[in-house]
Amino acid sequence: MKETISLRFRGISNPVVLEDADDLLPAIETVFPGWSWRRLSRRSPKPAVISVIREGDKYRRQSCWVEEPDLDDDPADAMCNFVSDIIDAYLEGHPGTLGIHASAIRLNTGLVVFPNTHRSGKSLLATHLVKQGGVLFSDDVLLLPKRGHQGMATGIAPRLRLPLPGEQGATLCNFLARSGMCANQRYGWVNLRPGQVAMLGDRAPIKAIVLLDRPDIPGGQPQLELLSRSEALARLVRRGFSLDAKAGEVLARLSKVAGRAECYKLTYGSAESAATYLCEKFGD
């Protein structure tokens, strides 16, 4: 007989159900350090918003956002699409909330937002910024509440692509070794401590929008150059999404975000030196 575990995530009314997959609980603890969740004492009468079922040595995920169930090989892989579904479930329960595919770090009192595409190095840069004292608001999706123009944290850990680029120094390797990761050969979810990651719902003004430009040949000093607000807005629009807002509303809200922020392009080779440079620029 399968063991069924029901979990309640903050801000999501329907439960997440694990069937014969209690070994995912340590991965969930690592991946959601700032998103409160709890194990229910008994199965909820409400239908599951997400189900993960252990089938042999694989995990099958079901949700209304997946046309066909996904099969994952290990906990680190299982968390990748699980995170996407959790965010969609939160957005569905909070009409008018927008998402931006971006990493975001609070330096001092404001957010520096990196609305770059996948494989651009934003998660590695965000991890270096956390190591140097920044607070993670987002590794992949920054939330914008319906009212106001501040960014809102998801409380989700950064996911690094493995193996790490060869130029990473001993300080990052030591930081990751101390922190620990939920990892396989392709991905590593960094186990952050309280204070290194903002809690779901924490808000901060968006101080800067920074597009990342990492040359194919690493090296050179990091350099910021001003970016037009129209270019920054275009990137936000390409990276923004909503489950319910109309395109015109999304554009209007993102225009206000771009209009209030400093806009830059960052050219850099080393993520560690870029993090130091950004902390000096925006940390005061």
C-alpha positions as CSV (number, residue, x, y, z in Angstrom):
1,M,0.0,0.0,0.0
2,K,1.3,3.4,-1.0
3,E,2.1,6.0,1.8
4,T,0.5,9.3,1.0
5,I,1.8,12.5,2.5
6,S,0.0,15.8,2.1
7,L,1.9,19.1,2.3
8,R,0.5,22.6,2.7
9,F,2.5,25.4,1.1
10,R,1.9,29.0,2.3
11,G,-0.3,30.9,-0.1
12,I,-1.6,27.8,-1.9
13,S,-5.0,26.5,-0.7
14,N,-4.8,23.0,-2.2
15,P,-2.3,20.5,-1.0
16,V,0.7,19.0,-2.6
17,V,0.6,15.2,-2.4
18,L,3.6,12.8,-2.3
19,E,2.9,9.1,-2.9
20,D,5.7,6.8,-1.8
21,A,8.0,9.8,-2.2
22,D,8.8,10.8,1.3
23,D,12.5,10.8,0.3
24,L,11.8,14.1,-1.5
25,L,11.2,15.9,1.8
26,P,14.9,16.8,2.4
27,A,15.1,18.1,-1.2
28,I,12.0,20.3,-0.6
29,E,13.6,21.6,2.6
30,T,16.7,22.6,0.6
31,V,14.8,24.1,-2.4
32,F,12.3,26.1,-0.3
33,P,14.3,27.7,2.6
34,G,12.1,30.8,2.6
35,W,8.7,29.4,1.5
36,S,6.9,28.1,4.6
37,W,5.3,24.6,4.2
38,R,4.2,21.9,6.6
39,R,3.2,18.3,6.6
40,L,-0.5,17.8,7.3
41,S,-1.5,15.3,10.0
42,R,-4.1,13.7,7.7
43,R,-4.9,13.7,4.0
44,S,-6.7,16.9,2.9
45,P,-10.2,16.5,1.4
46,K,-9.2,19.1,-1.3
47,P,-7.8,17.7,-4.6
48,A,-4.0,17.9,-4.9
49,V,-2.7,20.9,-6.9
50,I,0.5,18.8,-7.5
51,S,1.1,15.1,-7.1
52,V,4.5,13.4,-7.1
53,I,4.4,9.6,-7.3
54,R,7.4,7.3,-6.8
55,E,7.4,4.6,-9.5
56,G,10.4,2.3,-9.1
57,D,13.4,4.5,-9.3
58,K,11.6,7.4,-10.9
59,Y,9.2,10.2,-9.8
60,R,6.1,11.0,-11.8
61,R,4.7,14.5,-11.5
62,Q,1.1,15.4,-12.2
63,S,-0.5,18.9,-12.2
64,C,-3.0,20.9,-14.3
65,W,0.0,22.7,-15.9
66,V,1.4,19.5,-17.4
67,E,-0.3,17.9,-20.4
68,E,1.5,14.6,-19.9
69,P,3.1,13.5,-16.5
70,D,6.8,14.1,-16.2
71,L,9.2,11.4,-15.2
72,D,12.3,12.4,-13.2
73,D,15.3,10.3,-12.2
74,D,16.3,11.8,-8.8
75,P,15.3,14.4,-6.3
76,A,17.3,17.2,-7.8
77,D,15.6,16.7,-11.2
78,A,12.2,16.3,-9.6
79,M,12.5,19.7,-8.0
80,C,13.1,21.5,-11.3
81,N,9.5,21.3,-12.7
82,F,8.0,21.0,-9.2
83,V,9.2,24.6,-8.5
84,S,7.6,25.8,-11.7
85,D,4.2,24.3,-10.7
86,I,4.4,25.7,-7.2
87,I,4.9,29.2,-8.6
88,D,2.0,28.7,-11.0
89,A,-0.2,27.5,-8.1
90,Y,0.7,30.6,-6.1
91,L,0.0,32.9,-9.1
92,E,-3.4,31.2,-9.6
93,G,-4.4,31.9,-6.0
94,H,-3.2,35.6,-6.2
95,P,-4.9,37.2,-9.2
96,G,-3.0,40.2,-10.6
97,T,0.4,39.0,-9.4
98,L,3.0,39.1,-12.2
99,G,6.1,37.1,-12.6
100,I,9.4,38.0,-14.2
101,H,11.9,35.3,-15.2
102,A,14.8,36.9,-13.4
103,S,17.2,36.5,-10.5
104,A,17.1,39.3,-8.0
105,I,19.4,40.2,-5.1
106,R,18.8,42.7,-2.3
107,L,21.9,44.8,-1.8
108,N,21.4,47.2,1.1
109,T,17.7,48.3,0.8
110,G,17.0,47.7,-3.0
111,L,16.9,45.0,-5.5
112,V,19.3,44.4,-8.4
113,V,17.3,42.4,-11.0
114,F,18.9,40.3,-13.8
115,P,16.1,39.5,-16.4
116,N,18.3,37.2,-18.5
117,T,17.6,34.0,-20.4
118,H,18.5,30.5,-19.3
119,R,22.2,29.6,-19.3
120,S,23.3,33.3,-18.9
121,G,25.1,32.8,-15.6
122,K,22.5,34.7,-13.5
123,S,22.2,31.9,-10.8
124,L,26.0,31.6,-10.4
125,L,26.3,35.4,-10.1
126,A,23.4,35.4,-7.6
127,T,25.1,32.8,-5.5
128,H,28.4,34.8,-5.5
129,L,26.3,37.9,-4.4
130,V,24.8,35.9,-1.5
131,K,28.2,34.7,-0.5
132,Q,29.3,38.4,-0.4
133,G,26.4,39.5,1.8
134,G,23.4,40.0,-0.6
135,V,20.0,38.5,0.2
136,L,18.4,36.3,-2.5
137,F,14.9,37.4,-3.5
138,S,14.7,35.3,-6.7
139,D,16.8,32.8,-8.6
140,D,14.4,32.3,-11.5
141,V,11.1,34.1,-10.9
142,L,10.6,37.5,-9.2
143,L,7.1,38.3,-8.2
144,L,5.4,41.6,-8.7
145,P,2.3,42.0,-6.4
146,K,-0.9,43.5,-7.8
147,R,-0.5,46.7,-5.9
148,G,2.7,48.7,-5.7
149,H,5.9,48.5,-7.7
150,Q,8.2,46.5,-5.4
151,G,9.6,43.1,-6.1
152,M,8.5,40.2,-3.9
153,A,10.6,37.2,-2.8
154,T,9.7,33.6,-3.5
155,G,12.0,32.1,-0.9
156,I,13.4,29.5,-3.4
157,A,17.1,28.5,-3.4
158,P,19.4,29.1,-6.4
159,R,19.9,26.2,-8.8
160,L,23.4,25.9,-10.3
161,R,24.3,24.1,-13.5
162,L,27.0,21.5,-12.8
163,P,29.9,21.1,-13.2
164,L,30.7,24.7,-12.3
165,P,32.8,26.7,-14.8
166,G,36.5,26.0,-14.3
167,E,37.4,29.6,-13.2
168,Q,35.5,29.3,-9.9
169,G,37.8,30.0,-7.0
170,A,38.2,28.1,-3.7
171,T,36.0,30.6,-1.8
172,L,32.9,29.6,-3.7
173,C,33.7,25.9,-3.5
174,N,34.2,26.3,0.2
175,F,30.9,28.2,0.5
176,L,29.0,25.5,-1.3
177,A,30.7,22.7,0.7
178,R,29.7,24.4,4.0
179,S,26.2,25.1,2.7
180,G,25.5,21.7,1.1
181,M,23.5,21.0,-2.0
182,C,20.7,18.8,-3.3
183,A,22.5,17.8,-6.5
184,N,23.0,15.3,-9.3
185,Q,25.5,15.5,-12.2
186,R,23.5,18.3,-13.9
187,Y,22.1,20.5,-11.2
188,G,22.8,21.6,-7.6
189,W,20.3,23.4,-5.4
190,V,22.2,25.5,-2.9
191,N,21.2,25.0,0.8
192,L,21.0,28.6,2.0
193,R,20.7,29.6,5.7
194,P,18.2,32.0,7.2
195,G,19.2,35.6,6.4
196,Q,20.7,34.6,3.1
197,V,17.3,34.2,1.4
198,A,14.3,36.4,1.8
199,M,11.0,34.9,2.9
200,L,8.1,34.5,0.6
201,G,6.2,37.8,0.6
202,D,9.2,40.0,1.6
203,R,9.2,43.1,-0.6
204,A,11.9,45.6,-1.6
205,P,12.1,48.4,-4.2
206,I,13.7,47.6,-7.6
207,K,16.8,49.7,-7.6
208,A,18.4,48.5,-10.8
209,I,17.8,46.3,-13.9
210,V,21.0,44.8,-15.2
211,L,21.3,42.8,-18.4
212,L,24.2,40.3,-18.3
213,D,26.7,40.1,-21.2
214,R,29.3,37.4,-20.6
215,P,31.8,37.1,-23.5
216,D,32.6,33.7,-24.8
217,I,36.2,34.4,-23.9
218,P,36.3,35.0,-20.1
219,G,38.5,37.7,-18.6
220,G,38.6,41.4,-18.3
221,Q,37.2,43.7,-15.6
222,P,33.5,43.9,-15.1
223,Q,32.0,47.1,-16.6
224,L,28.6,48.7,-16.3
225,E,27.2,50.8,-19.1
226,L,24.0,52.7,-19.1
227,L,21.1,51.0,-20.9
228,S,18.0,52.9,-22.2
229,R,14.8,52.3,-20.4
230,S,13.2,51.2,-23.6
231,E,15.8,48.4,-23.9
232,A,15.3,47.4,-20.3
233,L,11.5,47.4,-20.8
234,A,11.8,45.2,-23.9
235,R,13.7,42.6,-21.8
236,L,11.2,42.8,-19.0
237,V,8.3,42.3,-21.4
238,R,10.0,39.2,-22.9
239,R,10.7,37.8,-19.5
240,G,7.4,38.8,-17.8
241,F,4.3,36.6,-17.5
242,S,0.9,36.3,-15.8
243,L,-1.8,33.7,-15.5
244,D,-4.7,36.3,-15.7
245,A,-3.6,39.9,-16.5
246,K,-4.1,41.3,-20.0
247,A,-1.1,42.2,-22.2
248,G,-1.8,45.9,-21.9
249,E,-1.9,45.8,-18.1
250,V,1.3,43.8,-18.0
251,L,3.1,46.3,-20.3
252,A,1.8,49.3,-18.2
253,R,3.1,47.8,-14.9
254,L,6.4,46.7,-16.3
255,S,6.8,50.2,-17.8
256,K,6.5,51.7,-14.3
257,V,9.1,49.3,-13.0
258,A,11.6,50.2,-15.8
259,G,10.8,53.9,-15.3
260,R,11.8,53.9,-11.6
261,A,15.0,51.8,-11.9
262,E,18.5,52.5,-13.0
263,C,19.1,50.4,-16.2
264,Y,22.5,48.9,-17.1
265,K,24.3,46.3,-19.1
266,L,27.0,44.4,-17.3
267,T,29.9,43.0,-19.2
268,Y,32.0,40.6,-17.2
269,G,34.2,37.5,-17.3
270,S,34.5,36.2,-13.7
271,A,31.2,35.9,-11.7
272,E,33.2,36.5,-8.5
273,S,34.7,39.7,-9.6
274,A,31.4,40.8,-11.0
275,A,29.7,40.2,-7.7
276,T,32.4,42.3,-5.9
277,Y,31.9,45.1,-8.4
278,L,28.1,45.1,-8.0
279,C,28.3,45.1,-4.2
280,E,30.6,48.1,-4.4
281,K,28.2,49.8,-6.8
282,F,24.9,49.1,-5.2
283,G,25.7,48.0,-1.7
284,D,26.0,51.4,-0.1
